[in-house]
Amino acid sequence: MKNFSLLLVFFLCSTSLFAQTYFPGKNNWESKRPADLGLDQAKIAAAIEFAVAHESDQNKNLKIAHYESAFGREPVGYPIGPMKTRGPASGLIIYKGYVVGQWGEPERVDLTFSVAKSLLSTTAGLAVADGLIKDEKDLVYPYMAPIYPFDPVRSMMNKADHLYEDDVFELFGTEHNRKIRWDDLLRQTSDWEGSLWGKPDWADRPSGEANQWRTRARNTPGSVYEYNDTRVNVLALALMNIWRKPLPVILKERIMDPIGASDTWRWTGYENSFVIIDGQIMQSVSGGSHWGGGMMLSAWDQARFGYLTLRNGNWNGKQLIQASWIEKSRTPTPAQPGYGFMNYFLNNDLKEVPAAPKTAFLHIGAGTNMIYVDQENDLVIVARWIPNGDKAELVRLVLESLKR
């Protein structure tokens, strides 16, 4: 009887909490004047003015921007997925659940680059919750089936000329790759070796001497952090292999529809990233837009995902992402303490945003696309197309508005 009473009290308290917390409906996010929530309205205006004035000076044609950056000068650095011209500097300020500031074109659907990695890692969390992955510390290779690529050109070749070539490939077939855990992929510490969708692991952000890129000694999985999109795409394909469904379908059903996201977001892969699973042609998505593709969505939809992580995966009383997964996502990576599961950038050492609480975290993609999440201050800030070096100042200016 005592236990029942305690459970009843917990249930009533939880119900009361969510009843008091505002969650926006689809296509309708309520706004309030900053002053009505105790904020300094002039300082909110100053923060917005800063964001607008500090728009990225990179070319709005993202194909041109790609080739004008280091990415375009990488080996095999050409895009193989869709890209589009971006909009102006845009963003939103969400305080205590309400919109207290916005600028630019927050409704515009644009590439979000590596913010897609946070959505990718979410699909891994859902796989753990559903038991498709027993534990993220498990080795990956026992979960994997051979990958059967969809290649219409190859199907027209004379098969007799290719007797010694496999028709399928293994993602984790080498001695080194068989040591990789899901956790290593999520934390970008796998040092996976190989090539996927025509992009070798050594061709992404190569360092050192070129004649050693392909022959260097491999690091023990988990020991060295390296931001590498080929390996991110390995995770995406591995996850689709166990879901047996395209990841955008999983994300739509389990996350985006329940949080009231718009119908305008799209998550794409590459022109050659198609495989056959269960007789169906499926596209493996990109975890970023390094070579094109990835997630295209609005600032409003970015804000909804950020608000979901602000609320520890709970949306209006429904636990969409396990709170334990959010906690793990925010656990520092031993080899890179400022990084959790992709793409949770942590502020434990106050390097990302010195003026913010240590508990704040950010989903960050090139551009810069930023979703700042601050549970201590009940605050989410979305900023798009602002130089990376200016994001901390924007957050500082918004935080100044909270001090009365």
N, C-alpha and C positions, 0 to 999 in steps of 0.2 A: 504493500500500500504506500509505503514511504517512497519507494522508487517511482511508482506511478505518479505521485504528487510532484516529485522533482521533474519528471518528464513533462508533465502538464505545464509546470511553471516555465520550463525551457521553451516549450512550444508557444505559449502565450507571449513570452518575451520576444521570441523570434518573429512571430506574426506581427507583433506591435512594431518591431524595428522596421520590417519591410513595408508596413502600412505607412510609416512616417517617411520612408525614403522614396523620392520621386524617380520613376523610370519612364522615359518618353515612349509614346506609342509610335507606330510606324508613320513616317512622313509628318511627324508633329513633335517637335522638341520645344517645350515652353521656354520663353525668354523672360528674364526679369532685369529691372534696372539694377546696376551694381550697388547703388546706394540702398536699395530695398533689402539687400542681403548684408549690409554693413561694410561694403567695400568703398574705397576711395574712387569715385567715378573718374576724377581727373587723371589718376594714375593708370586706371584701366585704359583710358583714351590714349595716354602717353605710350603705353605698351603696344597698343595697336598701331599707333603712328610709327613706332620703331620698327615693327614687323614689316609694314608696308614700305618704309624707306630703305630697308635693308634686304630687298629682294635679291635673290641670286643673280649674278651677272652672267651665268652660263647661258648658252644659246637655248632658246625655248624649243627649237627643233631638236629633240633629244637624240636623233641620229647624228646630227652635226655635233652636238655636245659630246656624244660618245667618242667620236673620232678626234675631237679636240682635247680629250682627257687621256690619262695614262691607259685606260682600258682599251682604247682604240689602237694603241701601239703595242699591245701584248701579242705574243705569238697566237695565231688563229683567233684574234680578238674581234673578228667581225660578228655583228648581230645575227642570230638565227631565229629570233622571235619578234613579234610585233612591237613597235614603238609608236609613240604619238607625240605631237606637239603639246607641250604643257601650257597651263594657264598662268595667271599672275600669282604673286604671293598671296596666300589665302590661309585662313585659320579660324579657330574657335576657342573660346575660353568657357569651360564648364565648371561652375562652382556650386557645390551642394546639389548637383544634379541639374541645375538650370543654366541656360545660355546667358552669359553676362557680357559677351563680346564676340564679334565676328568681323572678318574683313575679307576682301577679295571675292572669290567665287567658290565658296565652300561646297556648292552643289555640283561643281565640275568633276567629271570622272577623269582621273589622271593616274599615271603609274605611281606606285608608292615604293618601288624598289625594295629594299631589304626589310621593310616593315612586314612584307609577305612572310618572312622567316618566322615571325611570332605566330602567324596564322598556321604555318606549317607545323611548328612545334606543338600547337594546340591539337592538331589532328593526331599527333603522337600521344598526347595526353588522353585523348578520347579512346585511342586503341588500348591503352593501359587500363582505362576505366572499364572497357568492355571485355577485358581478358584476352584480346587478340595478342597483346604483349603481356606476358606474366609480370615482368619486372624490367624497368628501363636499364638495369644493370646487366641484363642478359646479353650474351653474345648474339649478334645479328644473324650470322650465317645459318643457324639451324632453322630459322623462320623462313628462309628464302627458297623459292622454286626457281628453276631456270627461266630467264627472261626471253620471251619470243618477240623480237622486234617486228613491227609492221613495216615492210620495205617493198613497195610495189615494183620498184626498179629491179631489185634483186630477184623477185619472183619471175621476171621475164628472162632471166639469164639461163644459159644452158647448164643444168644442174651437173652434168658430167664434167664440166670444167671446174667444179668446186667441191669435189668429193672429199677433200681433206679439210674443209672449213665447216665449223659447227654452224648450225642454223639457229642456235640459241647462245646466250652468254650468261656467265655467272658474275654477279656483283661482288661476291666475297669468296672467290675461288683461290686466291693466292694465300700463301702461308701467313703473310702479314695481315691481310684483310680478314682472315678468319679469327683474328684476335680482337676485332673491333666490337664494342658494345653499343647499344642504342644510345647510352649516355654520352659516349665519345662523339657520336655524330651530332647529338643535340648541343654539345658544348664546343664543337669545332676543334676537337683534340684528337681526331681519329687518325690523321695522316694516311687516309685511304689512298691507295695507289691504283692508277688505271686511267682510262679515258671513257667519258660518257657523252653521248650526243655530239661527238667530234671535238670535245674539249678536254684535253689531258689535264690531270691534276696539276702538273708542273707549269702549265701555261697560264694559270690564274695568279696574278700578282707575283710573278717570279722574282726571286731574290738571289743574290750570289752570282757565281760565274755561270754563264749560259751552258758551257760544256759539262756542267755538273748537275743541271736541272733533272735529267732523267736517271742519273746513276747514283745520286747521293744515298747515304744510309737512311733507312726509315726510322722514325721515332716510335718508341713504344706507345701504343694507343693510350690516350689519357694524359700523356706527359708534356706535350707541347701544343700550345694554341696557335692555330693559323686560320684566319678568315679566308674561306675558300669556297667559291660557289659551285665548283664541280662536285665537291663532297656534299654540299647542301642538296644538290640535285640527286645525288645518290640516296640521301635520306628520303626525298620525295618519292622516288621510284620504289624504294624498299617498303615504304608505308602503303603505297598503292598496291603493291604485291600482296600484302597481308589483308588489306581492306577488300581487295578484289572489286573495287569501285574507284572511279575518278575522285580525287581528293576534293575538287570543288563541290561535288554532290554531297560528300560528308559534311563539309563546312556549311553548306547552305542549309541542310536539314537540321544539323545539331547546334549551329551557332548563329549564323546570319539571319535566318528566318525568326528564330526565337527572340533575338534582340531587336527586331524590327528594322533591320537593314533594308536599304532600298533594293529595287530590282535591277539596278544599273551596274553593279559591280561584276567584274569578270576576272577569272584566274586562268591564265593560259600557260602553255609550255612553249616548245619550239616546233619548227616546221618538220623536224625529224625525230621528235620524242614520242612517237606512237608505238605502242606494244599491243599484243593480243593476249587477253586474259579471259578465260571461259568463253572463247569464241567471239568476244567483243573487242573492237578496236577502241583503245583508250589512250588519251594523251597524258603523259606524265608532266606535271606542272613544274614550273621554275620557282625556286625559293627566293628569287630576286629578279632584277632586270638588267643584270650585268651584261648579258648577251641578248637583251630584249625579252619579251614575255613577262611573266609574273602577274602581280595583282594590279588591276586598274579599279579604282574606287574613289568615292568622294570624301571630302573632309568630314562630312556628317557621318559616313559609315566608319571612317577611322575613329571618330570620337566615340561611336557606340562600342567598338571593340575595346578602346581604352577604358571606357566607363565600366565595361564588363570586368576587366582586370582590376580596376579600382575597387570593385565590389567583390573581389576574391572569387570570381567565376559565377557569382549568383546574380540572376536577373529576375527581379520582382518575385522572389521566393523560390525560383527554380535554379538548382545547382547545375549549370550547363557545363562548367569545367570544375573538376574536383578542386576544392580549396587546397588540398595537399599538393596538387600539380602546380598550382600557382606558387605555392611555397617553394617547391623544388625549382621552379623556373627562376626564382629569385635567389637561389642559393649560389654563392660565388663558385666559379670554376677554379680549382686549385692552381691550374697553370695560367689563369687570367682572372684574377679576383673581381675585376670590373664587369664580368660577363657571366650571365646565368645560362639558362637554355636559350637557344636562339629565338628571338633577337631581343632579349631582355638585357639592356645595359643598366648596370647598377651604379648607385651613387654612394656606396659605402665609404669610399675614400674622398668623397666630395670633389672628384676630378671632373665629372660630367657637368654638374651644376653646383658650384661652390656655395651659392646662397640657399640651396634647397636642403630639406632634411636628408639625412643619410638613408632613410627608408624609401625615398623616392626612386622610381625607376623609369626608364624610357624605352619605347619601341622606336628604333631609328633606321631610316633608310637614306640612301643618297638623294641629293637634291637641294637642300636636305629636307626629308620628310620626318617629322618628329611627333610622337604622341607621348607627352609628359604625363606621368601618373603619380599623384601625391596623395596618399591616403591620410596622412596627418592633417593636411589642409583641405581634404575633400575636394580635390582640384584635378581637372584634366585640361591640358592645353594641346591643341593640334596646331602645328605650324608647317606650312608647305612652301618650298622654294625659298628658303632662307639659308644663308651661308652657315656651315656647321659651327664656325667660330662665334656666331652671333646668337645661337640658340640659348646659351646659358644666360646671356644678358636679357633676352626676352623673358625668360622664366623669372629672373630676379625682379624685373619691373612689375610683372604680375603679382609676385609675392609681396612686393612693397605695398600694393593696394590693400592687402589684408591687414596691415598694421595700422590700427586707429588709436 
